[in-house]
């Protein structure tokens, strides 16, 4: 081999090495950020009605996506993902009117929360459009410093007058899990124990009133200690006392007023065991 041929071969090897390094760097840049797991031995504070300084022993704080993040704790960002948030219906009507569920031309509302309208998951195109909207909110949560998201109303299909199905909900949920993980966020299964949350990809659970309905084991059998249990005062306090007696120390258990009011507001209740 001539010296010129050797030089050319060396040059080609160097170019190949540079290309491989560039490809590896690009792949690393495109890799999703690391997801922080739900912390062990957590003490949680459910603050959806307004942010306030949690007790010193609290390690997990759940707040609405419009609220400031708690930078010192594992913060979970609440997002209404399957229904409209109270006060936001006008925005949906203006920007995404076809994503609102209708029956006979009338909006389908949550009977328990009539200011919340269900989102229409009946076609793949509409599910993708819903996920695109919610994914933007997830990314905003991540930019604000939240470690996880809690997409609410996973069980909206059960209140849809038969218009939505479990299978449609599962498809939307899988897409939301991918969107959260792509943003570097853990994602919670919110209620709905009849769904297999682990199979859908959820990382932990938020379970409201699971002691009242005697379904807490449906979450703890799947997620172990990564379950935020919230019991409410308008059910009385026996369920909370029973939950603490049976499971205190196994996962975070909190008693809250139904409106999850901030500290200092009349009616605020926040206890944990």
C-alpha positions in Angstrom: 0.0 0.0 0.0 1.4 3.4 -1.0 1.8 6.2 1.5 -0.9 8.1 -0.3 -3.3 5.1 0.0 -2.6 4.8 3.7 -3.2 8.5 4.2 -6.5 8.2 2.4 -7.6 5.2 4.4 -6.7 7.0 7.6 -8.7 10.0 6.5 -11.7 7.8 5.8 -11.5 6.2 9.2 -11.3 9.6 10.9 -14.4 10.8 8.9 -16.3 7.6 9.9 -15.3 8.1 13.5 -16.6 11.6 13.5 -19.9 10.5 11.9 -20.4 7.8 14.5 -19.7 10.2 17.3 -22.1 12.7 15.8 -24.8 10.1 15.5 -24.3 9.0 19.1 -24.4 12.6 20.3 -27.6 13.2 18.4 -29.2 10.0 19.8 -28.2 11.1 23.3 -29.7 14.5 22.7 -33.0 12.9 21.5 -33.2 10.4 24.4 -36.0 11.3 26.8 -35.0 12.8 30.2 -34.8 10.6 33.2 -38.0 10.0 35.1 -37.7 10.5 38.9 -39.5 7.7 40.7 -42.1 8.3 43.5 -40.1 8.6 46.7 -40.0 5.9 49.4 -41.5 6.6 52.8 -43.4 9.5 51.4 -45.6 11.9 53.3 -48.0 13.7 51.0 -50.0 16.9 51.0 -52.8 17.3 48.5 -53.1 21.0 47.7 -55.4 21.3 44.7 -57.5 24.1 46.2 -54.5 26.5 46.6 -50.8 26.3 47.4 -49.5 26.8 50.9 -46.4 25.9 52.8 -46.6 22.2 53.8 -45.6 20.8 57.1 -41.9 20.1 57.6 -42.3 16.3 57.4 -44.1 16.5 54.0 -42.0 15.1 51.1 -44.6 15.0 48.3 -46.8 17.9 47.3 -49.7 17.7 44.7 -50.7 21.1 43.2 -52.7 22.3 40.2 -50.7 22.9 37.0 -51.3 26.7 37.4 -49.8 26.7 40.9 -46.1 27.4 41.7 -44.0 24.3 42.2 -42.5 23.4 45.6 -38.8 23.2 44.7 -37.9 21.4 47.9 -40.2 18.5 47.5 -41.3 15.8 45.0 -44.0 17.9 43.3 -46.9 16.4 41.4 -48.7 18.5 38.8 -52.5 18.0 38.6 -54.0 18.2 35.1 -57.6 17.6 34.2 -56.9 15.4 31.2 -60.2 13.7 30.3 -62.6 16.5 31.1 -62.5 20.3 31.0 -61.3 22.2 34.0 -63.9 24.4 35.8 -63.6 27.9 34.2 -61.9 26.5 31.0 -65.0 25.5 28.9 -64.9 28.8 27.0 -61.3 28.1 26.0 -62.2 24.6 24.7 -65.2 25.9 22.8 -63.0 28.5 21.1 -59.9 26.4 20.3 -61.1 22.8 20.3 -64.9 22.7 20.0 -64.8 19.3 18.2 -63.1 17.7 21.2 -66.0 18.3 23.5 -68.3 15.2 23.9 -71.9 15.8 22.7 -75.0 13.8 22.6 -77.7 15.1 20.3 -75.9 18.4 20.0 -75.8 18.9 23.8 -72.6 18.9 25.8 -72.1 15.8 28.0 -71.3 17.0 31.5 -70.0 15.2 34.6 -73.1 14.9 36.8 -71.0 15.4 39.9 -69.2 18.4 38.5 -71.6 20.0 36.0 -69.0 22.7 35.1 -66.8 20.0 33.7 -67.5 18.7 30.1 -66.2 15.3 29.0 -63.7 15.2 26.2 -64.5 13.1 23.1 -62.2 10.1 22.8 -64.3 8.2 20.3 -61.9 8.4 17.3 -58.1 8.0 17.1 -57.9 11.4 15.6 -59.7 13.0 18.5 -57.7 11.1 21.0 -54.5 12.2 19.4 -55.7 15.8 19.5 -56.6 15.6 23.2 -53.2 14.1 24.0 -51.5 16.9 22.0 -53.2 19.5 24.2 -52.5 17.7 27.4 -48.9 16.9 26.4 -48.2 20.7 26.1 -49.4 21.0 29.7 -47.2 18.2 30.8 -44.2 19.8 29.2 -45.0 23.1 31.0 -45.2 21.2 34.3 -41.7 19.8 33.6 -40.3 23.2 32.7 -41.7 24.6 36.0 -39.9 21.9 37.9 -42.5 19.3 38.7 -41.4 15.7 38.9 -44.7 14.0 38.1 -48.2 14.6 36.7 -51.6 13.5 37.9 -54.1 13.3 34.9 -57.5 13.4 36.4 -60.8 11.8 35.4 -59.4 8.7 33.9 -62.8 7.2 34.7 -64.8 9.7 32.7 -66.0 7.0 30.3 -68.1 5.6 33.2 -70.1 8.9 33.2 -70.4 9.3 29.4 -73.9 7.8 29.0 -72.3 4.9 27.1 -70.7 7.2 24.5 -67.1 6.4 25.5 -65.6 3.0 26.2 -63.0 1.5 28.4 -60.9 0.6 25.4 -60.8 4.2 24.1 -59.8 5.3 27.6 -57.0 2.8 27.7 -55.7 4.1 24.3 -55.7 7.7 25.5 -54.1 6.7 28.8 -51.2 4.9 27.0 -50.6 7.9 24.9 -50.6 10.2 28.0 -48.1 7.9 29.7 -45.8 8.2 26.7 -46.1 12.0 26.7 -45.3 12.2 30.4 -42.3 10.0 30.2 -41.1 11.9 27.1 -41.2 15.0 29.2 -39.2 13.3 32.0 -42.2 13.0 34.3 -43.6 10.2 36.3 -47.4 9.8 35.9 -50.1 8.7 38.4 -53.1 6.5 37.9 -55.9 8.6 39.3 -58.6 6.4 40.9 -60.2 3.9 38.5 -59.0 0.6 40.2 -60.8 -1.5 37.6 -58.1 -0.5 35.0 -54.7 -2.3 35.0 -52.6 0.8 35.6 -49.2 -1.0 35.5 -50.1 -2.5 32.1 -50.9 1.0 30.8 -47.6 2.3 32.1 -48.5 4.3 35.1 -45.8 4.8 37.8 -47.8 5.4 41.0 -51.4 6.0 42.0 -53.5 8.7 43.6 -56.5 7.1 45.3 -59.4 9.2 46.6 -61.7 7.7 49.3 -60.4 4.2 48.7 -61.0 3.3 52.3 -64.7 4.5 52.0 -65.1 2.1 49.0 -62.9 -0.6 50.5 -60.7 -0.7 47.3 -57.3 0.5 48.6 -55.8 -3.0 48.1 -56.5 -2.7 44.4 -53.8 0.1 44.4 -51.4 -1.1 47.0 -51.2 -4.6 45.4 -50.0 -3.0 42.2 -48.0 0.0 43.4 -46.9 -0.9 46.9 -46.0 2.2 48.9 -46.3 4.4 45.8 -50.0 5.3 46.5 -51.2 8.7 47.7 -54.5 8.0 49.6 -56.8 10.9 50.2 -59.8 10.6 52.5 -62.3 13.5 52.9 -64.0 15.0 55.9 -67.5 15.0 54.4 -67.5 11.2 54.7 -66.9 11.6 58.4 -63.6 10.6 59.9 -64.1 6.9 60.6 -62.7 5.9 57.2 -59.6 8.0 57.8 -59.1 6.6 61.3 -59.6 3.1 60.0 -57.1 3.7 57.2 -54.5 4.9 59.6 -55.1 2.0 62.0 -54.7 -0.5 59.2 -52.1 1.1 56.9 -50.2 4.0 58.6 -46.6 3.9 57.5 -47.2 1.7 54.5 -48.0 4.6 52.1 -49.0 8.3 52.5 -52.6 8.8 53.9 -54.1 12.2 54.2 -57.4 13.6 55.5 -58.5 16.7 53.5 -61.6 18.9 53.4 -63.5 18.3 50.2 -62.6 21.6 48.6 -58.9 21.0 49.5 -58.7 24.6 50.7 -55.4 26.3 51.5 -54.2 26.7 55.1 -55.8 29.7 56.7 -59.1 29.3 54.7 -62.2 28.6 56.7 -62.9 24.9 56.5 -59.4 23.8 55.8 -58.4 20.4 57.1 -55.2 18.6 56.5 -54.0 15.7 58.6 -51.8 12.8 57.7 -50.7 9.5 59.4 
